[in-house]
Amino acid sequence: MILNRQYRVTFSYRTLQNILNDLVDLADLFRVDTANDVTV
């Protein structure tokens, strides 16, 4: 049971990391888009 709980916490943490990485990627894309708009 403790092992299962530990696994769930680890899984949640990794999922949170993936979501944060996706948000960072989206932010980079948005930054590039706005930079292009400003340049054009």
NUFI-127988 format. One record per atom (N, C-alpha, C): residue number from 1; x, y, z; residue in three letters. Coordinates in Angstrom, 3 decimals. Layout:
+------+----------+----------+----------+-------+
! figu !        u !        v !        w ! mimar !
+------+----------+----------+----------+-------+
!  NUM !        X !        Y !        Z !   ALA !
...
+------+----------+----------+----------+-------+
***
This chain:
+------+----------+----------+----------+-------+
! figu !        u !        v !        w ! mimar !
+------+----------+----------+----------+-------+
!    1 !    0.834 !   -1.195 !    0.000 !   MET !
!    1 !    0.000 !    0.000 !    0.000 !   MET !
!    1 !    0.880 !    1.260 !    0.000 !   MET !
!    2 !    1.884 !    1.273 !    0.838 !   ILE !
!    2 !    2.786 !    2.429 !    0.871 !   ILE !
!    2 !    3.485 !    2.551 !   -0.489 !   ILE !
!    3 !    3.871 !    1.407 !   -1.047 !   LEU !
!    3 !    4.537 !    1.414 !   -2.347 !   LEU !
!    3 !    3.596 !    1.994 !   -3.400 !   LEU !
!    4 !    2.335 !    1.574 !   -3.341 !   ASN !
!    4 !    1.352 !    2.064 !   -4.310 !   ASN !
!    4 !    1.175 !    3.573 !   -4.180 !   ASN !
!    5 !    1.088 !    4.041 !   -2.946 !   ARG !
!    5 !    0.917 !    5.482 !   -2.725 !   ARG !
!    5 !    2.139 !    6.238 !   -3.249 !   ARG !
!    6 !    3.329 !    5.698 !   -2.969 !   GLN !
!    6 !    4.553 !    6.339 !   -3.430 !   GLN !
!    6 !    4.560 !    6.406 !   -4.960 !   GLN !
!    7 !    4.112 !    5.330 !   -5.597 !   TYR !
!    7 !    4.072 !    5.303 !   -7.058 !   TYR !
!    7 !    3.106 !    6.359 !   -7.579 !   TYR !
!    8 !    1.966 !    6.489 !   -6.918 !   ARG !
!    8 !    0.977 !    7.491 !   -7.351 !   ARG !
!    8 !    1.565 !    8.887 !   -7.245 !   ARG !
!    9 !    2.258 !    9.172 !   -6.155 !   VAL !
!    9 !    2.858 !   10.500 !   -5.972 !   VAL !
!    9 !    3.895 !   10.747 !   -7.057 !   VAL !
!   10 !    4.722 !    9.740 !   -7.332 !   THR !
!   10 !    5.748 !    9.889 !   -8.361 !   THR !
!   10 !    5.098 !   10.119 !   -9.718 !   THR !
!   11 !    4.037 !    9.371 !  -10.007 !   PHE !
!   11 !    3.344 !    9.508 !  -11.287 !   PHE !
!   11 !    2.745 !   10.903 !  -11.410 !   PHE !
!   12 !    2.124 !   11.375 !  -10.343 !   SER !
!   12 !    1.525 !   12.714 !  -10.367 !   SER !
!   12 !    2.605 !   13.764 !  -10.591 !   SER !
!   13 !    3.753 !   13.598 !   -9.919 !   TYR !
!   13 !    4.842 !   14.563 !  -10.057 !   TYR !
!   13 !    5.353 !   14.585 !  -11.494 !   TYR !
!   14 !    5.520 !   13.397 !  -12.088 !   ARG !
!   14 !    6.014 !   13.336 !  -13.465 !   ARG !
!   14 !    4.989 !   13.939 !  -14.415 !   ARG !
!   15 !    3.714 !   13.694 !  -14.168 !   THR !
!   15 !    2.674 !   14.272 !  -15.019 !   THR !
!   15 !    2.702 !   15.789 !  -14.904 !   THR !
!   16 !    2.875 !   16.290 !  -13.684 !   LEU !
!   16 !    2.946 !   17.732 !  -13.473 !   LEU !
!   16 !    4.146 !   18.307 !  -14.220 !   LEU !
!   17 !    5.276 !   17.603 !  -14.182 !   GLN !
!   17 !    6.467 !   18.061 !  -14.893 !   GLN !
!   17 !    6.188 !   18.143 !  -16.388 !   GLN !
!   18 !    5.514 !   17.109 !  -16.924 !   ASN !
!   18 !    5.205 !   17.102 !  -18.354 !   ASN !
!   18 !    4.306 !   18.271 !  -18.716 !   ASN !
!   19 !    3.316 !   18.546 !  -17.876 !   ILE !
!   19 !    2.409 !   19.669 !  -18.137 !   ILE !
!   19 !    3.191 !   20.978 !  -18.111 !   ILE !
!   20 !    4.093 !   21.125 !  -17.149 !   LEU !
!   20 !    4.893 !   22.346 !  -17.067 !   LEU !
!   20 !    5.762 !   22.487 !  -18.311 !   LEU !
!   21 !    6.350 !   21.373 !  -18.766 !   ASN !
!   21 !    7.172 !   21.421 !  -19.974 !   ASN !
!   21 !    6.336 !   21.849 !  -21.170 !   ASN !
!   22 !    5.110 !   21.315 !  -21.276 !   ASP !
!   22 !    4.227 !   21.699 !  -22.380 !   ASP !
!   22 !    3.920 !   23.188 !  -22.308 !   ASP !
!   23 !    3.661 !   23.701 !  -21.112 !   LEU !
!   23 !    3.364 !   25.128 !  -20.959 !   LEU !
!   23 !    4.569 !   25.965 !  -21.374 !   LEU !
!   24 !    5.760 !   25.521 !  -21.017 !   VAL !
!   24 !    6.977 !   26.253 !  -21.391 !   VAL !
!   24 !    7.117 !   26.265 !  -22.911 !   VAL !
!   25 !    6.852 !   25.112 !  -23.547 !   ASP !
!   25 !    6.930 !   25.041 !  -25.006 !   ASP !
!   25 !    5.922 !   25.993 !  -25.632 !   ASP !
!   26 !    4.703 !   26.006 !  -25.111 !   LEU !
!   26 !    3.671 !   26.905 !  -25.641 !   LEU !
!   26 !    4.093 !   28.359 !  -25.447 !   LEU !
!   27 !    4.668 !   28.671 !  -24.304 !   ALA !
!   27 !    5.116 !   30.039 !  -24.040 !   ALA !
!   27 !    6.202 !   30.427 !  -25.038 !   ALA !
!   28 !    7.126 !   29.512 !  -25.333 !   ASP !
!   28 !    8.182 !   29.797 !  -26.307 !   ASP !
!   28 !    7.577 !   30.042 !  -27.681 !   ASP !
!   29 !    6.609 !   29.209 !  -28.081 !   LEU !
!   29 !    5.962 !   29.392 !  -29.381 !   LEU !
!   29 !    5.261 !   30.746 !  -29.426 !   LEU !
!   30 !    4.555 !   31.080 !  -28.361 !   PHE !
!   30 !    3.838 !   32.356 !  -28.306 !   PHE !
!   30 !    4.826 !   33.517 !  -28.392 !   PHE !
!   31 !    5.953 !   33.382 !  -27.705 !   ARG !
!   31 !    6.963 !   34.441 !  -27.710 !   ARG !
!   31 !    7.503 !   34.619 !  -29.130 !   ARG !
!   32 !    7.755 !   33.502 !  -29.811 !   VAL !
!   32 !    8.264 !   33.564 !  -31.185 !   VAL !
!   32 !    7.223 !   34.206 !  -32.093 !   VAL !
!   33 !    5.942 !   33.828 !  -31.912 !   ASP !
!   33 !    4.876 !   34.397 !  -32.748 !   ASP !
!   33 !    4.782 !   35.905 !  -32.539 !   ASP !
!   34 !    4.806 !   36.356 !  -31.305 !   THR !
!   34 !    4.695 !   37.793 !  -31.046 !   THR !
!   34 !    5.928 !   38.505 !  -31.587 !   THR !
!   35 !    7.091 !   37.890 !  -31.474 !   ALA !
!   35 !    8.313 !   38.506 !  -31.989 !   ALA !
!   35 !    8.197 !   38.664 !  -33.508 !   ALA !
!   36 !    7.665 !   37.645 !  -34.175 !   ASN !
!   36 !    7.490 !   37.725 !  -35.623 !   ASN !
!   36 !    6.490 !   38.817 !  -35.978 !   ASN !
!   37 !    5.414 !   38.907 !  -35.215 !   ASP !
!   37 !    4.405 !   39.937 !  -35.486 !   ASP !
!   37 !    5.027 !   41.323 !  -35.326 !   ASP !
!   38 !    5.812 !   41.492 !  -34.288 !   VAL !
!   38 !    6.438 !   42.798 !  -34.052 !   VAL !
!   38 !    7.417 !   43.102 !  -35.179 !   VAL !
!   39 !    8.166 !   42.089 !  -35.619 !   THR !
!   39 !    9.136 !   42.294 !  -36.693 !   THR !
!   39 !    8.419 !   42.665 !  -37.981 !   THR !
!   40 !    7.324 !   41.954 !  -38.284 !   VAL !
!   40 !    6.571 !   42.233 !  -39.513 !   VAL !
!   40 !    5.703 !   43.465 !  -39.274 !   VAL !
+------+----------+----------+----------+-------+
***
